[in-house]
Amino acid sequence: MRKTFKAIFILSTLLQKYYFKYYEKTLVLKDIIKIVEELQHKHLTIKSWAEDDRPREKLVTKGRLSLSDAELLGILLASGNKNETAVQLAQRILKENKNSINELAKLQVNDLKKFKGVGEAKAVTIAAALEIGRRRADEAMEEKTKISSSKNAYSILKSKLSDLPHEEFWVLFMTRSNTVIKTECISRGGVSGTVVDVRLILKPAIECLASSIILAHNHPSGNLKPSAEDIHLTKKIKEASKLVDMSLQDHLIVGDLAYFSFADEGIL
């Protein structure tokens, strides 16, 4: 296939030069060049690939582990644009996101639509697939997880908070033996903060018979240092929890690659 494409490319180049030089004498070359360009475009369609190289067929015959990230993303895209196949478009999207699925997961639907060949339907498909993957990882992580350190709590909460362009406040509810019961988002806000009602934290905690809780929120700015409001809110929730015989074990501020723990820093 490579030899064929190379030959087509060379032929196209020569014919175009010949065409510009002798345009006044013949119009036949114009038709020939059009045919060559159509052949070149045909090369850009996945259907022209060997069957074993097509992402969908490759997944069926060789299994999902045999596919690269670009090939998997290409399946979600289903088609490319007039200059790129779905896989080539996927390669470009990944390249512009440091060839990282984690970086890709941070993109919003409108960010994905900026790539030529990605409309709203494709962008939504990609976002949905990435969210399914995140939720699967969360379920596996949370299943009967026992919290023994801030690192354990961070491993559960980071996927919920680390990629967000806005601030969210989450609570991790636990049994007396520190086994996770569930996690829940209490509030969502803007870039600079979110409003948290203590009652919205204690109500679900009582309903699920939690004995202790861990708070967590993110700072979209990337600054992990707690604000005066963060410290005040933590103390307020800690005192309110005591009234219902519940303990506040920690409060995490989550970033992309790190976190701040109130308990570890001795300011809980």
C-alpha positions, 0 to 999 in steps of 0.5 A: 500500500505504501508503494502504491501511495508513493507512486500516486504522490509522485505521479500527482506532483509531476502531472501538476507541474506538467499541467501548469506548464501546458494548460493552454494546450490541453485540458485532458491533464485536468481530468487525470489530476482529478482522478489522482487526487481522488485516489489520494483521498481514497488512501485516507479512508480506513476502509482502504486499509488491510482488514487486520489494520482496521481498528474495529476489525482488529479489536474483534480479531485480536482483542481490545488490548492490541489497539493503541490509544489512537485506534481506540479513540478512532473507533469512537470518532468513527470518521475523520475529515477530508484530510485525515482518517479517524485514527489520524485525527485521533493521533492529532488530538492525543498529540495536542494533549501530551499523548495522555488519556488523563489530559484528554479527559480534562477537555470539555465538549466545546474543547473537543469540537475545536478539532476539525472533524469533531462535531457535537455528537463525536465530542459527546461520545468521547466525553461519555466513554471517558466518564464510563471509564472513570466511573468503572475505576471509581467503583473498583476503588471504592468497593469495600475500601478501608481508609487508613491514611489520607493517601487512601482517601485521595486515591478514591477522590482524585478522579472525581476532583482533579480534572474539573474547571470549577470547584466541587465539594465531596464527602466520603462516608465511612463505617466505624471500622473506616470502611467506605460506605459511599461518596457523594458530591454535596455542592458545585460552584464556580472557579473561585469557590462553592457554597457548602451547607453543613446540613447537606453533609450531616443529613446523608451521613445520618441516613447511611449510618456513617460513623465518620466522614472525610471532606474533600474539595478542589482548587481549580487554580492548582493552589493547594494551600487552604484559604481562611474560609476552608479552615473556618468551614472545616472547624464548623463541620467538625463541631457539628459532627460531634453533635450527632456522635460522628467524627470528621477524620480529614479534609483534603484539598485535591489537585491534579497530581497532589493533595493537602491533608488537614489531618496530616498537617495537624490543623484539623 
